[in-house]
């Protein structure tokens, strides 16, 4: 059946997801940790370095909240090759432990008709099963090409988190690997769009593209190191919009503008200078 706008408010079944030290390291490697400034990143890429306690990159929340996507089952059927990640926000209520389990419940909080496609927004909350307290929450939106035109609300529009008209306060460039998507997918996102050339071609891409959330993780690393002193406890929230696909092997340049009161606006550019992540905002202490 086509997209069902009446699905707003629908919830998926709560889903539990556990992880351990190895999973945290694999995620960190999947978003490039260790390749740049290795002394700052040993805490995220090893569990047995003397005088360094293992920590978890805050953006790992996006792969631990896997249960939230279960709410998609109520929105109708569509070709998964036509789905691209639109926006992603996370809010953290404290550092993610090296080992743990969360129970995540997702809810459809928006279905918007953009004409050429549909936007589905899902909000999820992940509760630490050991304490019963919320550990993090996320809001994601997906753009499904070809599924618009059903006469629904167009949804929010207009500028958001606009960068100041001055040079950025911080600029960091990270090089992605040509096999970056193959490494990142081991953290759970096995969408063949990022690994199978035939599937990518069916979706309109010349070759498999990098996961948007992998670029998001690279960006989060840069923000963690430049604005939070590499301390995950200071990283409290991150939101951004994906504006252009990234190919594995591209360099990513993260630009951040400090705007005061524990907030920074950021953008990420691809190897040719185009903006690949925009409307970014970091909250930190």
GIURUR-V818660 format. One record per helix or strand. SS is the DSSP state (~ for helix, > for strand). FROM is the first residue (numbers start at 0). LEN is the number of residues. If there is no record, write none. Layout:
# GIURUR-V818660
SS:FROM:LEN
SS:FROM:LEN
This chain:
# GIURUR-V818660
~:4:3
>:10:1
>:14:5
~:20:10
~:37:8
~:57:7
~:65:9
~:79:3
>:82:10
>:99:14
>:116:12
>:133:12
>:169:6
~:179:8
~:191:3
~:196:6
~:211:16
~:231:3
>:234:8
>:250:8
>:262:7
>:274:10
